[in-house]
Amino acid sequence: MSRFPHLAAQAEQRRRLQEIETHPADNSVVRDAFLGIGIRLGIVLGLAYGIQTVIPWLAG
């Protein structure tokens, strides 16, 4: 056991912070995938709505 527990706690905290920084979370891959799907879905739905809106306007 350390004779200076506060210094040991600070060192442990620094080690944990460095470990977190060197190993970023892998959720960025999942986030990017969902973002890509969301953008594509938005484009498709926007085009579908636009086409549905324009067809009666052209026909009428």
C-alpha positions in Angstrom: 0.0 0.0 0.0 1.2 3.4 -0.9 2.4 5.8 1.8 0.8 8.6 -0.2 -2.7 7.4 -1.1 -3.7 10.8 -2.7 -0.7 10.6 -5.1 -1.6 7.0 -5.9 -5.2 7.9 -6.6 -4.1 10.8 -8.9 -1.7 8.4 -10.8 -4.5 5.9 -11.2 -6.9 8.6 -12.5 -4.2 9.7 -15.0 -3.7 6.1 -16.1 -7.4 5.7 -16.6 -7.7 8.9 -18.6 -4.8 7.9 -20.9 -6.4 4.5 -21.4 -9.7 6.0 -22.4 -8.0 8.5 -24.8 -5.9 5.8 -26.5 -8.9 3.5 -26.9 -11.7 5.6 -28.3 -15.2 4.1 -28.2 -16.3 2.0 -31.2 -19.7 3.5 -31.3 -18.6 6.0 -34.0 -18.9 3.2 -36.5 -22.5 2.4 -35.5 -23.3 6.1 -35.4 -21.9 6.7 -38.9 -23.9 3.7 -40.2 -27.2 5.0 -38.8 -26.4 8.5 -40.0 -25.8 7.2 -43.5 -29.0 5.1 -43.4 -30.9 8.2 -42.1 -29.6 10.4 -44.8 -30.5 7.9 -47.6 -34.0 7.4 -46.1 -34.6 11.1 -45.9 -33.6 11.5 -49.6 -35.8 8.6 -50.7 -38.8 9.8 -48.7 -38.3 13.4 -49.8 -38.2 12.3 -53.5 -41.3 10.2 -53.0 -43.2 13.1 -51.4 -42.0 15.4 -54.1 -43.1 13.1 -56.9 -46.5 12.6 -55.3 -47.0 16.3 -55.0 -45.9 17.1 -58.6 -47.9 14.4 -60.4 -51.3 15.9 -59.7 -49.9 19.4 -60.4 -48.7 18.2 -63.8 -51.9 16.3 -64.6 -54.2 19.0 -63.5 
